Amino acid sequence: MRHSRKTMMSAAAVGLGVAAALGGIVPSASAAAGPGAGSPSTYAAYERSQENQAANRAFFEAVQRSVAEQRAASPGLLAVTVTYNTRNAPTFRSQIARSTQIWNGSVANVKLQEVSSGGNFSYYEGNDSRGSYASTDGHGRGYIFLDYRQNQQYNSTRVTAHETGHVLGLPDHYSGPCSELMSGGGPGTSCTNPNPNSAERSRVNQLWANGLVASGLDAKG
């Protein structure tokens, strides 16, 4: 499950809430119409790449900026609601809904909420030989791309919840066990756990304490 900074993305309309910083954007044509021929080893190689690590940090920094704006508008805010839309990922709506349910039941200081359009980020689906990822265009806008083939090889809810974990500030940690959500594809295709462990839940709550996102997050994974 990768992060990739796409330089050929075009920004869509600004969304709701914090969307001035995290509107939905359209994946590049190569991602949407790629061969989808990736193997678990291909995904693993990309997951560990410097490009993936850099884009991971960029995506969360976009979230940081958006939350700073939200806090400036509402200084007394104790929790933040991060909104998303699934218009461009109809195949995965049930997995996305389950991922949202998992995260909203796991943490208290930030909540995910679906909106019909716009939102702080968007989900997309398609074929990409490098797998699923969360990405940013470098201008504070992000989305999660769900790859068809990877979601057939790995537990689809785990893939979705893992990528959504990046929105909430968690870095990849591929050497971790199956019980660790952010270990992603590291434990192999037999791992079906879609839930963050206690350390991951605690970290997200810490990051979003009192509506704030901690600065200086080491998102290298």
Summary of the structure (lengths in Angstrom):
residues: 221
radius of gyration: 15.6
end to end distance: 12.2
largest distance: 48.5
contacts: 805
relative contact order: 0.22
helix: 39%
strand: 17%
